[in-house]
């Protein structure tokens, strides 16, 4: 539950407004949107859409992160990012969110800190999925295509 942003987002956004913020980066929780494979929670997607609308109404640019160190248990049980066959599910999730929000969101982060995610989740084992395997880390890194951003990509972020 942590800071309970899911229930308090409107109050949190008021704090952003009070601070004069002009951008806000937040993450979409895939397991909230697709708790079981193929079963989408349209109400949860509507909440994220309302968040975007609220930010824009306050003059705050929404910056959406699609994967921030966690994903659904059902997907991890299938091997998560370590299995090439699973990437289609991840792409489908990204496309679904993009389809709903892209008319209002112009800045996207597909995977937050992919190197940190891979190292901490697959080498050190401190982040989900809590594995400790260098070969698995290298496999995950190769499948999520770590590359240097172009200068324009770095500036737009």
N, CA and C of each residue as an Amber inpcrd file, in Angstrom:
protein
   471
   0.8340000  -1.1880000   0.0000000   0.0000000   0.0000000   0.0000000
   0.8770000   1.2500000   0.0000000   2.0150000   1.1840000   0.6810000
   2.9870000   2.2860000   0.7100000   2.2890000   3.6090000   1.0540000
   2.3710000   4.5870000   0.1780000   1.7810000   5.9020000   0.4620000
   0.3290000   5.9850000  -0.0240000  -0.2080000   4.8800000  -0.5370000
  -1.6030000   4.7750000  -0.9810000  -1.9650000   5.8030000  -2.0530000
  -1.0410000   6.0090000  -2.9710000  -1.2810000   6.9530000  -4.0640000
  -2.5160000   6.5660000  -4.8720000  -2.7880000   5.2730000  -4.9970000
  -3.9440000   4.8220000  -5.7780000  -5.2420000   5.4220000  -5.2390000
  -5.3580000   5.5450000  -3.9430000  -6.5660000   6.1110000  -3.3330000
  -6.4660000   7.6140000  -3.1010000  -5.2550000   8.1360000  -3.0620000
  -5.0500000   9.5410000  -2.7040000  -4.5520000  10.4040000  -3.8480000
  -4.6150000   9.8990000  -5.0820000  -3.9730000  10.6120000  -6.1810000
  -4.4950000  12.0300000  -6.3660000  -5.7660000  12.2630000  -6.1530000
  -6.2990000  13.6200000  -6.3370000  -5.6730000  14.5940000  -5.3300000
  -5.5670000  14.1590000  -4.0820000  -4.9000000  14.9870000  -3.0670000
  -3.4270000  15.1850000  -3.4120000  -2.7970000  14.1120000  -3.8740000
  -1.3850000  14.2020000  -4.2600000  -1.2020000  15.1860000  -5.4130000
  -2.1180000  15.1520000  -6.3680000  -2.0130000  16.0690000  -7.5080000
  -2.2350000  17.5150000  -7.0720000  -3.0650000  17.7080000  -6.0440000
  -3.2290000  19.0610000  -5.5080000  -1.9080000  19.5490000  -4.9150000
  -1.2020000  18.6570000  -4.2400000   0.1100000  19.0230000  -3.6990000
   1.0680000  19.4050000  -4.8280000   1.0250000  18.6620000  -5.9400000
   1.8610000  19.0030000  -7.0980000   1.5260000  20.4100000  -7.5910000
   0.2310000  20.6910000  -7.6860000  -0.2040000  22.0290000  -8.1220000
   0.2840000  23.1000000  -7.1600000   0.1320000  22.8390000  -5.8810000
   0.5510000  23.8050000  -4.8680000   2.0470000  24.0920000  -4.9440000
   2.8120000  23.0880000  -5.3560000   4.2610000  23.2500000  -5.4860000
   4.6640000  23.8930000  -6.8110000   3.6940000  24.0770000  -7.7110000
   3.9930000  24.6790000  -9.0050000   4.6420000  23.7270000  -9.9990000
   4.4590000  22.4420000  -9.8030000   5.0610000  21.4590000 -10.7080000
   4.4140000  21.5440000 -12.0910000   5.2040000  21.2990000 -13.1170000
   4.6860000  21.3620000 -14.4830000   4.7210000  20.0020000 -15.1820000
   5.3720000  19.0140000 -14.5730000   5.4070000  17.6470000 -15.1000000
   5.3270000  16.6850000 -13.9350000   4.7570000  15.5110000 -14.2060000
   4.6860000  14.4770000 -13.1830000   4.8190000  13.1190000 -13.8430000
   5.8330000  12.3830000 -13.4200000   6.0350000  11.0310000 -13.9440000
   5.4250000  10.0360000 -12.9770000   4.5850000   9.1630000 -13.5030000
   3.9880000   8.1070000 -12.6870000   3.9620000   6.8130000 -13.4790000
   3.8050000   5.7230000 -12.7500000   3.8370000   4.4100000 -13.3800000
   2.4470000   3.8080000 -13.4650000   2.2430000   3.0540000 -14.5240000
   1.0370000   2.2550000 -14.6860000   1.3770000   0.8660000 -14.1550000
   0.5530000   0.3320000 -13.2880000   0.7990000  -0.9970000 -12.7240000
   0.0730000  -2.0400000 -13.5660000   0.8560000  -2.7710000 -14.3630000
   0.3050000  -3.7830000 -15.2660000  -0.5470000  -4.8010000 -14.5130000
  -0.0980000  -5.2450000 -13.3450000  -0.8710000  -6.2540000 -12.6120000
  -2.2080000  -5.7160000 -12.1060000  -2.3420000  -4.4140000 -12.0080000
  -3.6340000  -3.8270000 -11.6520000  -4.5690000  -3.8380000 -12.8700000
  -3.9920000  -3.6490000 -14.0540000  -4.8050000  -3.6030000 -15.2790000
  -5.1580000  -4.9850000 -15.8240000  -4.2300000  -5.9330000 -15.6860000
  -4.4530000  -7.2850000 -16.2020000  -4.0650000  -8.2860000 -15.1040000
  -4.9020000  -8.3770000 -14.0540000  -4.5470000  -9.2140000 -12.9030000
  -4.4210000 -10.6990000 -13.2440000  -5.1830000 -11.1410000 -14.2170000
  -5.0320000 -12.4920000 -14.7580000  -4.9050000 -12.3490000 -16.2650000
  -4.1850000 -13.2720000 -16.8570000  -3.8900000 -13.1650000 -18.2850000
  -5.1590000 -13.0210000 -19.1190000  -5.1960000 -11.9470000 -19.9030000
  -6.3070000 -11.7000000 -20.8070000  -7.5280000 -11.0620000 -20.1690000
  -7.5350000 -10.8740000 -18.8620000  -8.6750000 -10.2680000 -18.1570000
  -8.3060000  -8.8440000 -17.7630000  -8.8400000  -7.8830000 -18.4910000
  -8.5190000  -6.4750000 -18.2550000  -9.4990000  -5.8580000 -17.2720000
  -8.9750000  -5.0520000 -16.3710000  -9.7960000  -4.3100000 -15.4270000
 -10.0140000  -2.9140000 -16.0090000 -11.1290000  -2.7440000 -16.6850000
 -11.4330000  -1.4640000 -17.3530000 -11.6060000  -0.3360000 -16.3510000
 -12.0670000  -0.6620000 -15.1370000 -12.2130000   0.3780000 -14.1090000
 -10.8520000   0.9440000 -13.7120000  -9.8690000   0.0730000 -13.5770000
  -8.5190000   0.5440000 -13.2380000  -7.9580000   1.4060000 -14.3650000
  -8.1910000   0.9910000 -15.5930000  -7.7250000   1.7810000 -16.7320000
  -8.4140000   3.1450000 -16.7560000  -9.6880000   3.1770000 -16.3740000
 -10.4210000   4.4460000 -16.3070000  -9.8350000   5.3600000 -15.2280000
  -9.3410000   4.7940000 -14.1220000  -8.7200000   5.6130000 -13.0780000
  -7.4500000   6.2580000 -13.6240000  -6.6270000   5.4790000 -14.3240000
  -5.4180000   6.0600000 -14.9160000  -5.7760000   7.1560000 -15.9160000
  -6.8340000   6.9510000 -16.6690000  -7.2790000   7.9680000 -17.6240000
  -7.7270000   9.2320000 -16.8880000  -8.4320000   9.0540000 -15.7780000
  -8.8590000  10.2010000 -14.9740000  -7.6520000  10.9280000 -14.3810000
  -6.6260000  10.1840000 -14.0040000  -5.3990000  10.8070000 -13.4930000
  -4.7870000  11.7190000 -14.5560000  -4.7070000  11.2140000 -15.7820000
  -4.1490000  12.0110000 -16.8770000  -4.9810000  13.2690000 -17.0830000
  -6.3020000  13.1160000 -17.1170000  -7.1780000  14.2840000 -17.3000000
  -6.9900000  15.3040000 -16.1880000  -6.8930000  14.8310000 -14.9570000
  -6.7360000  15.7250000 -13.8180000  -5.4050000  16.4910000 -13.9000000
  -4.3410000  15.7750000 -14.2300000  -3.0450000  16.4430000 -14.3660000
  -3.1020000  17.5240000 -15.4360000  -3.6670000  17.1920000 -16.5780000
  -3.7410000  18.1650000 -17.6770000  -4.5820000  19.3830000 -17.2900000
  -5.6760000  19.1380000 -16.5680000  -6.5270000  20.2430000 -16.1300000
  -5.7690000  21.1860000 -15.1900000  -4.7700000  20.6700000 -14.4990000
  -3.9580000  21.4680000 -13.5880000  -2.7470000  22.0840000 -14.2880000
  -2.6050000  21.8090000 -15.5910000  -1.4580000  22.3250000 -16.3230000
  -0.1810000  21.5360000 -16.0660000  -0.3500000  20.2800000 -15.6670000
   0.7950000  19.4120000 -15.3750000   0.8950000  18.3510000 -16.4770000
   2.0710000  18.2470000 -17.0710000   2.2880000  17.2820000 -18.1530000
   2.4740000  15.8870000 -17.5600000   1.6070000  14.9160000 -17.9480000
   1.7950000  13.5490000 -17.4680000   2.9140000  12.8480000 -18.2470000
   3.7840000  12.1750000 -17.5150000   4.8490000  11.3590000 -18.0920000
   4.5920000   9.9470000 -17.5770000   4.2900000   9.0260000 -18.4760000
   3.8460000   7.6900000 -18.0820000   4.9600000   6.6540000 -18.2470000
   5.1950000   5.8990000 -17.1770000   6.1210000   4.7740000 -17.1970000
   5.2970000   3.4920000 -17.2330000   5.5830000   2.6280000 -18.2000000
   4.8000000   1.4090000 -18.3840000   5.2880000   0.2220000 -17.5530000
   6.5670000   0.1790000 -17.2320000   7.0870000  -0.9090000 -16.3890000
   8.0780000  -0.3110000 -15.4100000   7.7420000  -0.4110000 -14.1350000
   8.6050000   0.1580000 -13.0960000   8.9110000  -0.9170000 -12.0620000
   9.7300000  -1.8790000 -12.4660000  10.2460000  -2.9400000 -11.5990000
   9.2420000  -4.0210000 -11.2210000   8.0110000  -3.9710000 -11.6910000
   7.0670000  -5.0320000 -11.3310000   6.1510000  -5.3480000 -12.5040000
   5.6440000  -6.5710000 -12.4810000   4.6990000  -7.0160000 -13.4900000
   3.8220000  -8.1070000 -12.8690000   2.7890000  -8.5490000 -13.5870000
   1.8630000  -9.5220000 -12.9930000   2.5330000 -10.8530000 -12.6370000
   2.0520000 -11.4560000 -11.5610000   2.5610000 -12.7650000 -11.1460000
   2.3750000 -13.8020000 -12.2470000   1.2190000 -13.7510000 -12.9440000
   0.9640000 -14.7470000 -13.9910000   2.0220000 -14.6610000 -15.0910000
   2.4930000 -13.4460000 -15.3600000   3.4950000 -13.2620000 -16.4150000
   4.8560000 -13.7440000 -15.9350000   5.1740000 -13.4670000 -14.6870000
   6.4370000 -13.9410000 -14.1310000   6.4580000 -15.4670000 -14.0770000
   5.3120000 -16.0860000 -13.7690000   5.2400000 -17.5470000 -13.7290000
   5.5730000 -18.1550000 -15.0910000   5.3430000 -17.3950000 -16.1490000
   5.6740000 -17.8460000 -17.5030000   7.1160000 -17.5050000 -17.8920000
   7.8470000 -16.8460000 -16.9850000   9.2360000 -16.5080000 -17.2470000
   9.5110000 -15.0340000 -17.4340000   8.4690000 -14.1770000 -17.4340000
   8.6560000 -12.7320000 -17.5540000   9.5300000 -12.3450000 -18.7310000
  10.4220000 -11.3880000 -18.4890000  11.2990000 -10.8900000 -19.5440000
  12.3740000 -11.8900000 -19.9600000  12.5170000 -12.9820000 -19.2190000
  13.5470000 -13.9640000 -19.5590000  13.1310000 -14.8770000 -20.7140000
  11.8670000 -14.8120000 -21.1280000  11.3790000 -15.6700000 -22.2160000
  10.8910000 -14.8120000 -23.3770000  11.5260000 -14.9670000 -24.5130000
  11.1730000 -14.1950000 -25.7150000   9.6820000 -14.3240000 -26.0520000
   9.1110000 -15.4900000 -25.8730000   7.6980000 -15.7120000 -26.2020000
   6.7750000 -14.8190000 -25.3820000   7.2300000 -14.3650000 -24.2170000
   6.3970000 -13.5180000 -23.3490000   6.3480000 -12.0660000 -23.7990000
   7.2640000 -11.6750000 -24.6330000   7.3330000 -10.2640000 -25.0210000
   6.0600000  -9.8000000 -25.7180000   5.3820000 -10.7000000 -26.4160000
   4.1190000 -10.3220000 -27.0610000   3.0900000  -9.8490000 -26.0390000
   3.0580000 -10.4880000 -24.8590000   2.1280000 -10.0610000 -23.8030000
   2.4850000  -8.6810000 -23.2900000   3.7770000  -8.4230000 -23.1350000
   4.2070000  -7.1090000 -22.6780000   3.8620000  -6.0370000 -23.7130000
   4.1050000  -6.3360000 -24.9700000   3.7720000  -5.3890000 -26.0420000
   2.2640000  -5.1380000 -26.0770000   1.4650000  -6.1890000 -25.9120000
   0.0030000  -6.0290000 -25.9160000  -0.4480000  -5.1230000 -24.7740000
   0.1560000  -5.2930000 -23.6010000  -0.1520000  -4.4200000 -22.4670000
   0.2030000  -2.9730000 -22.8000000   1.4100000  -2.7550000 -23.3210000
   1.8410000  -1.3990000 -23.6760000   0.9070000  -0.7880000 -24.7060000
   0.5440000  -1.5590000 -25.7090000  -0.3470000  -1.0480000 -26.7630000
  -1.7220000  -0.6950000 -26.2030000  -2.2150000  -1.5030000 -25.2730000
  -3.5340000  -1.2280000 -24.6830000  -3.5190000   0.0990000 -23.9220000
  -2.4880000   0.3110000 -23.1270000  -2.3910000   1.5610000 -22.3680000
  -2.2010000   2.7370000 -23.3250000  -1.3430000   2.5560000 -24.3200000
  -1.0940000   3.6150000 -25.2950000  -2.3700000   3.9740000 -26.0490000
  -3.1440000   2.9620000 -26.4030000  -4.4080000   3.1740000 -27.1180000
  -5.3640000   4.0690000 -26.3230000  -5.3580000   3.9230000 -25.0120000
  -6.2760000   4.6880000 -24.1570000  -5.7330000   6.0710000 -23.8020000
  -4.4270000   6.2000000 -23.6180000  -3.8760000   7.4500000 -23.0920000
  -3.1160000   8.3120000 -24.1010000  -2.7600000   7.7750000 -25.2490000
  -1.8470000   8.4990000 -26.1430000  -2.4450000   9.7680000 -26.7530000
  -3.7480000   9.9290000 -26.6870000  -4.3300000  11.1770000 -27.1840000
  -4.0290000  12.3410000 -26.2460000  -3.5510000  12.0120000 -25.0060000
  -3.2760000  13.0530000 -24.0180000  -1.8740000  12.9860000 -23.4370000
  -1.2290000  11.8430000 -23.5550000   0.1210000  11.6690000 -23.0190000
   1.1020000  11.6950000 -24.1800000   2.1110000  12.5470000 -24.0770000
   3.0940000  12.6570000 -25.1590000   4.4790000  12.1520000 -24.7700000
   4.7070000  11.9250000 -23.4820000   6.0180000  11.4590000 -23.0330000
   5.8530000  10.1350000 -22.3030000   6.5970000   9.1260000 -22.7870000
   6.4720000   7.7570000 -22.2880000   7.8330000   7.2030000 -21.8990000
   7.8600000   6.4030000 -20.8490000   9.0300000   5.6180000 -20.4650000
   8.5640000   4.1660000 -20.5200000   9.1340000   3.3840000 -21.4180000
   8.6720000   2.0020000 -21.5580000   9.0880000   1.1610000 -20.3530000
  10.3820000   1.1410000 -20.0570000  10.8880000   0.3700000 -18.9210000
  11.7820000   1.2900000 -18.0890000  11.4080000   1.5010000 -16.8400000
  12.2220000   2.3280000 -15.9530000  13.5450000   1.6290000 -15.6650000
  14.6300000   2.3240000 -15.9110000  15.9700000   1.8410000 -15.5920000
  16.1520000   0.3480000 -15.8820000  16.1300000  -0.0330000 -17.1630000
  16.2120000  -1.4590000 -17.4950000  17.4630000  -2.1510000 -16.9690000
  18.5740000  -1.4530000 -16.9060000  19.7860000  -2.0740000 -16.3830000
  19.6520000  -2.3300000 -14.8820000  19.0950000  -1.3710000 -14.1450000
  18.8820000  -1.5440000 -12.7100000  17.8860000  -2.6760000 -12.4760000
  16.7830000  -2.6820000 -13.2260000  15.7860000  -3.7530000 -13.1050000
  16.4320000  -5.1210000 -13.3280000  17.2080000  -5.2400000 -14.3890000
  17.8380000  -6.5220000 -14.7190000  18.8480000  -6.9370000 -13.6570000
  19.6900000  -6.0070000 -13.2370000  20.7260000  -6.3250000 -12.2540000
  20.1300000  -6.6570000 -10.8870000  19.2480000  -5.8060000 -10.4070000
  18.6980000  -6.0090000  -9.0660000  17.7060000  -7.1740000  -9.0210000
  17.0300000  -7.4420000 -10.1170000  16.0330000  -8.5120000 -10.1390000
  16.5780000  -9.8670000 -10.5410000  17.6590000  -9.8680000 -11.3340000
  18.1450000 -11.1350000 -11.8790000  19.5890000 -11.4650000 -11.5080000
  20.3470000 -10.5020000 -10.9780000  21.7160000 -10.7870000 -10.5370000
  21.7940000 -10.7540000  -9.0100000  21.3850000  -9.6370000  -8.4390000
  21.4780000  -9.4420000  -6.9850000  20.3040000 -10.1030000  -6.2630000
  19.1360000 -10.1090000  -6.9120000  17.9640000 -10.7440000  -6.3230000
  17.2170000  -9.9120000  -5.3110000  17.4820000  -8.5990000  -5.2730000
  16.8170000  -7.7330000  -4.2930000  15.4840000  -7.1750000  -4.7890000
  15.2850000  -7.1120000  -6.1000000  14.0210000  -6.6500000  -6.6810000
  13.3090000  -7.8670000  -7.2670000  11.9910000  -7.7830000  -7.4450000
  11.3080000  -8.8690000  -8.1340000  11.9350000  -9.0880000  -9.5090000
  12.1100000 -10.3040000  -9.9270000  11.5910000 -11.5470000  -9.3620000
  12.5020000 -12.2140000  -8.3380000  13.5690000 -11.5610000  -7.8890000
  14.4080000 -12.1000000  -6.8310000  15.2980000 -13.2510000  -7.2430000
  15.7600000 -13.2320000  -8.4820000  16.6300000 -14.3070000  -8.9810000
  18.0930000 -13.9090000  -8.7940000  18.9800000 -14.8910000  -8.9130000
  20.4220000 -14.6500000  -8.7950000  21.1310000 -15.4740000  -9.8590000
  21.1780000 -14.9420000 -11.0680000  21.7860000 -15.6750000 -12.1720000
  22.3390000 -14.7020000 -13.2040000  23.6360000 -14.7050000 -13.3880000
  24.2420000 -13.8220000 -14.3920000  23.7710000 -14.2070000 -15.7980000
  23.7400000 -15.4950000 -16.1560000  23.2260000 -15.8330000 -17.5000000
  21.7890000 -15.3430000 -17.7080000  20.9510000 -15.4500000 -16.6820000
  19.5750000 -14.9670000 -16.7950000  19.5470000 -13.4470000 -16.9280000
  20.4040000 -12.7570000 -16.1810000  20.5020000 -11.3020000 -16.2990000
  20.8470000 -10.9130000 -17.7350000  21.8400000 -11.5670000 -18.2950000
  22.2560000 -11.2530000 -19.6710000  21.1410000 -11.5480000 -20.6610000
  20.3900000 -12.6130000 -20.4140000  19.2580000 -12.9410000 -21.3000000
  18.1950000 -11.8410000 -21.2360000  17.8550000 -11.4210000 -20.0210000
  16.8460000 -10.3650000 -19.8560000  17.3260000  -9.0810000 -20.5180000
  18.5700000  -8.7120000 -20.2780000  19.1090000  -7.4990000 -20.8980000
  19.0250000  -7.5750000 -22.4200000  19.3390000  -8.7260000 -22.9780000
  19.3050000  -8.8450000 -24.4420000  17.8790000  -8.7750000 -24.9650000
  16.9230000  -9.2840000 -24.1960000  15.5350000  -9.2870000 -24.6690000
  14.8490000  -7.9320000 -24.5150000  15.2980000  -7.1120000 -23.5780000
  14.6760000  -5.7910000 -23.4580000  15.4750000  -4.7350000 -24.2130000
  16.4580000  -5.1900000 -24.9820000  17.1910000  -4.3480000 -25.9260000
  17.7330000  -3.0730000 -25.3070000  18.7000000  -3.2190000 -24.4510000
  19.3730000  -2.0710000 -23.8600000  20.1780000  -1.3830000 -24.9580000
  19.9550000  -0.0980000 -25.1130000  20.7300000   0.6620000 -26.0950000
  20.8550000   2.0980000 -25.6230000  21.8510000   2.7640000 -26.1270000
  22.0420000   4.1710000 -25.8030000  20.9500000   4.9930000 -26.4860000
  20.3110000   5.9030000 -25.7660000  19.3180000   6.7560000 -26.4200000
  20.0120000   7.7520000 -27.3500000  19.2860000   8.1490000 -28.3680000
  19.8140000   9.2110000 -29.2110000  19.7710000  10.5010000 -28.4110000
  20.4740000  11.5140000 -28.8770000  20.4800000  12.8050000 -28.1800000
  19.0590000  13.3420000 -28.0760000  18.2700000  13.2270000 -29.1460000
  16.9040000  13.7400000 -29.1320000  16.0450000  13.0010000 -28.1210000
  16.2120000  11.6590000 -28.0190000  15.4430000  10.8930000 -27.0350000
  15.7990000  11.3330000 -25.6230000  17.0700000  11.5450000 -25.3720000
  17.5100000  11.9670000 -24.0470000  16.9520000  13.3560000 -23.7090000
  16.9270000  14.2420000 -24.6780000  16.3990000  15.5940000 -24.4430000
  14.9050000  15.5600000 -24.2030000  14.1730000  14.7220000 -24.9560000
  12.7060000  14.7010000 -24.8230000  12.2760000  14.1070000 -23.4960000
  13.1470000  13.3110000 -22.8630000  12.7980000  12.7650000 -21.5530000
  12.9890000  13.8350000 -20.5170000
